[in-house]
């Protein structure tokens, strides 16, 4: 998941700082997420998916409330 987040972020042209700001966390906290030091809860996965404009299942395929057919874009 962690490398996937980094690639999705870079594809959109976002910095770690901008994603962190949108999530309401520090850049260091977001860096810890990308580096696998911090796990995301469902609500953060959903918010991150909104920011990156992808289905939450792209970020975490085992998300409890994941519906692969739902269009989040």
Secondary structure, 3 states (H helix, E strand, C coil): CHHHHHHHHHHHCCCHHHHHHHHCCCHHHHHHHHCCCCCCCHHHHHHHHHHHCCCHHHHCCCCCCCCCCCCCC
